[in-house]
């Protein structure tokens, strides 16, 4: 499910300012496409297409566009409300929006000379729509000068809104062969395809179930000198949404719009933003039954403003949330990557895990208590400060997890860099009878401690505490050989009901606490 306010959720650019970054290109195009059908509903009894209905729709549409133009400067917004035209045409309303100008958070502007949409009232009160973008969009830089043009080789835009126009319940969006052709001083950007789909399988009794997807492929961005700044072979997001309460979702979106209106554009949450977000959180309670989502990315290369380079051959993440309308929820998380490389100022490439995998599951999560604890954190932040409110939240969350008897299982952890590595597995049980709030055990293996100790000794010659702690950790380890014949230090970590932490049977509570406090 999607809502009009989703175009306001991001503000931070990906690439440097020498060219419109791909995020400045792809996200505004998506935002513009999703802005096209923001057509307010007619009364339920007015399903016939009439000239009077067209006039009413035009007035409502102009009001909606005016609100979009009043958005904060650090959000996607319309530069001004265009003069909308609506007329009855057969069984639908024909809508014309001239000079639609979308402004990005960092000041870039995307202009469509004219956008046309056709909106058809549905028997159940919903609104089916198709829209068309022009083949060429003008792009202006933050200083107001014409930066170039975006050409769209293929444009498919259609979907359906609910009767109250708060929720987008179906979408088929496809933009292909996208090319930004720069004028002087800007770089070149091309995108093979952007597509988004939202398909309802079941929508009855106020609950929506179905798949949603977003994919972006064949992205390239180059500087004015022709150097590659960003490349992406593919990005794919797939989700299966089950039992979404559309009424609660609409309430959540309205509350998040109020939170966006309170945003002061600064880092962190202001008191007004925190209050608005705290007021929105109760709408999440019972909003969704289950969610399964996967993200896959391949062929990523990026050049940073400071000259740093990042590349990723392949990466994926999957998340499953269950029991979201029950007293206790469950979570399964899986992360995997290979071919990761970073290089640049302050980066030691040999310490970057070129490959890695994490599989984590949590059960018995007291969703309502955790939600309430986070809401209290937001409310307490002005009085306690960010650090004090965070610590209070951690204590409340740990206590709630203990009362619920939640369990955390790490079935696989593997991080493999050239100079170091970490692997492990284990289970932790939350309890309200232990001083630490949890008990359990983990099996861990560390590779590369010798090199880590050598670097710590050189960097902290005047303060040997860190080095001594690492020596002690190494001494408690059990030397073993991993599957590739490399030496590792093996540990069995046990957290007892009395709060003690054992490493291979030795009481190492003070050592572990000291290591965890190091920055």
C-alpha positions, 0 to 999 in steps of 0.5 A: 500500500502507498500513500501520497505522503511517502514522497516526503520521507527522504531528504539526503542525497546519494551522490555529489553535487556535480550532477543530479544524482540518481536519487534526485532523478529516480525519486522525483520521477516516482514522486511525480508519477504518484502525484498525478492521481491525487484527485479528491473523491466525489460524494458516494452518490455522485458516480455519474460523470457530469459537468457539475462533477468535473467542476467540483473535482477541479475545485477539490484538485486545486485545493489538494495541489495548493497543499502540496505546494505548501510543503516544507523546503526540505521535502519533495513539494510542488513549486506552485499549484498549477491551474488544473483543468477537469472536464467530463469526457465519456465515462471518465474525467479528463484532467490536465495539469500544465507546468507541473514543477516538482522541487527536490529537498536539495533544490533541484527542479523537475518540470513537466510542461503538461500532465494528463490523467483520466480518472474513472469512478468505480462502483464501490466508490474507488477511483481508477486512473491512468496518467501520462507524462511528457517524453521530455522533462526540463531539469533546473539546478539549485541556482535556477539555471537550466541543467538539462533535460530528462527524456523518458523512452517508455511511460506507463502509469495507472492505478487505483485509489480508495474512495477517500483517496487516502490509500493507493490500493493498486499501481502499475508504474513503468518508466524505461530508457530514462536519460538525463542529458546535461547542459554545461556544468552537469553530469550525465545520468541514465536509468534503464528502467524504474518499475513499481507494482501494487496488486491487491489479492484480497481487499475486503472488510477494510483489510488489504492483502497483496504483493508490492514491488519496486525495481531499478536497473542499469543506472549510470551517473558520470561527472562532467569530465566523464568519470563514473560516479555511480553504477547500479546493475539492479535493485529489487524490492519485493514485499508480501503484505497481509491484513493491512487495516486501511483505516488505521493506515490512513490514520497513520499517514495523516499523523505522519503528515502532521509529523512532517509539518512539524519538521524543522529541517535539522538533524534529530527530533525537535520537541514538536517533531517528537510529540507528533511522532509519539502521537502517530505511533498508536496507529501502528498497533494492529495495523498490519497482520504480517509482512514478508520483504526482500531486497536485492542489489547487484553491481553497485559502484560509487565514487564519493565526494572525498574520493572514497570508492565503494563497490558491492557485487551482490547483496540481499536482505530479507525480513519477515514479521509475524503476529503483528495483531497478536500479543507477541510478535516474531521476526526473522532477519537475514542479511548476506553480501559478497564482493564488498570493497571500500577504499578512501581516506581513513579506510583500511580496505583489508579490514572491510568484510568482503563477504558476510552473512547474518541470520537472526530470529526473535520470538515472543516480542511484546509488540504493544509494550515495545511500542509504548516504551518508544512513545515514552522515549519520544515524550521524555526526550525534551526533559531527559535529553537524547542520551537520558531518554535512550537509556530509559527506553533501553531499560523499559524495553529490556524489562518488557522483553523479560516479562514476555520471555522473548528469545533471540536466536543467532543461527549464523554470523559470518564476517570475513575480511582479509585481515580479520574475521568473526563467526558465531551462533547462539541463543539468548533468553530475556528474563526479568529475574536476571540482573542483566535481563537475559541469559544464554550462550554464544559460540564465537570465533575471532580471526586476526586478533594478533594484528588488532593488538599490534595496531591498538598498541601503536595507536594507544602507546600512552594508554595501554588499557585497550591493548591489555584488554585485547591481550587478556581476550586473546589469552582466554581464547581456545586456538583452533583452525577454521575451514580455510586453515586459518588460526582463530580464537574460539570462545564460548560466551555464557551469561548466567542467571546471576549476571556473570559472563563466562568466557570458556568457563572463566569469569570475565564479566569485568573484561567484557564490560570493559571491551564493550565500553571501548569506542 
